[in-house]
Amino acid sequence: MTSRYTYFATCPKGMEDLLVQELRSFGAVSLKETRAGVSFTGPLEVAYRACLWSRIASRILLLIKTFPAHSPEALYDGANCIPWHEHVPVKGTLAVDCAVSHSQIAHSHYAALKLKDAIVDQFRSMTGQRPSVSVERPDLQVNLYLHRDEAAVSVDLSGDSLHRRGYRTEGGSAPLKENLAAALLLRARWPEIAREGGPLVDPMCGAGTLPIEAALMAGDVAPGLGRNYFGFLKWKGHDARLWERLLKEACERREQGMRNLPPIAGYDSDRQAVQRALSHVERAGLRGIVHIEKRDLATASPLHKNSLAAGLVVVNPPYGTRLGEVKALHPLYRCLGEVLLEKFPGWKAAVLTGNDELAKATGLRAVRVHTLYNGAIECKLLHFVADPARIFKNAWDYVSII
Ligand SMILES: C[S@@+](CC[C@H](N)C(=O)[O-])C[C@H]1O[C@@H](n2cnc3c(N)ncnc32)[C@H](O)[C@@H]1O
């Protein structure tokens, strides 16, 4: 095995620049941003750090080989040349994940099957035995990306998407993916606000994703510390010593970082949402640190009323898709605008919405706007700042945070 590898990190569209910054901080070099991902090189440590520390990445793929694959036979032959015994034991389990675009082999399922055949046939001809296929937490998760008849075969070091930090149970109304929540917080410059002691409030917190991600970020907690599965743990190239060292370092950083967290709160008017958020806070090890409360938006306020520090309101209100739903949400957005002005003077606010009409209903003018994708839905992240010097003239001026 070589000590320097080429990788591809995937992420949701619209966050690639944030991923580049993260990967560079882990020691990645030759970074190249593409749509929904970043390629880079580095030793295994960089990839392990990305699996453990990236708040933005979905998957970290270690490239094994690229080759032309104009036909199923060419795909099979190319894959058959890879020394698979270096990656998985004959008694191990494997799964193949595939994405296909602009290629003569048009079906991803068929391409994955061809690749799987190449792997098991190679083992069978060499040993008479073959690894078995398991889609649930396999020992080796192989990734095939077939683009313009060029195959890229990789080991999926993440195994399972990294947005699954381990603290969230499924269900609930439209929770944000954890890496999208982290992107909102980074775009809103939460790390700088937190460093200066500024508090955070999410007045419609749903499953609690934004307050939890905010606490992990401000507390220097590696998001991967709560996971018990990664694709590299049973991979034959795994460096257990290196991984142990990184885990130890992450635990030390968590201990240090959690000593000085600013106040972080999430409110929601829905009882079930509040219960779910509380259970997620508990699972994330943030009980007593992230405050969750049943409160209607109209009564939202900073956690510590006498605190002078201005903080960040970050929120993802419901935005509806049908016309009737959108109209019905106008009063909620108007209320949000009023609450921000009256209860959070001097604070910054970041509001994610998939509907421009509703954004206008806040009555506020954004100083910056980012485009992000919540699954397939294009959303706008609107940044607001209220200038406290103008409050008493009853006129609000939204100045740039830059
Ligand atoms: C899109 S979800 C938020 C999802 C959340 N960011 C997450 O990741 O789980 C919107 C939330 O707003 C809450 N909500 C709707 N109207 C509200 C109101 N008037 N006051 C407080 N919360 C409200 C809903 O209960 C729902 O949980």
The ligand as an ORCA input file, in Angstrom:
! r2SCAN-3c Opt
* xyz 0 1
  C     -38.841     22.684      9.061
  S     -39.092     22.297     10.722
  C     -37.524     22.638     11.462
  C     -36.588     21.506     11.286
  C     -35.362     21.621     12.134
  N     -34.442     22.624     11.635
  C     -34.670     20.256     12.220
  O     -33.568     20.102     11.693
  O     -35.270     19.347     12.761
  C     -40.047     23.640     11.290
  C     -40.440     23.562     12.767
  O     -41.142     24.759     13.092
  C     -42.022     24.430     14.122
  N     -43.022     25.507     14.211
  C     -44.024     25.810     13.347
  N     -44.720     26.875     13.794
  C     -44.165     27.277     14.956
  C     -44.421     28.323     15.894
  N     -45.421     29.186     15.716
  N     -43.633     28.428     16.985
  C     -42.611     27.556     17.181
  N     -42.323     26.544     16.342
  C     -43.076     26.393     15.238
  C     -42.597     23.097     13.716
  O     -43.127     22.414     14.836
  C     -41.360     22.406     13.125
  O     -40.743     21.584     14.080
*
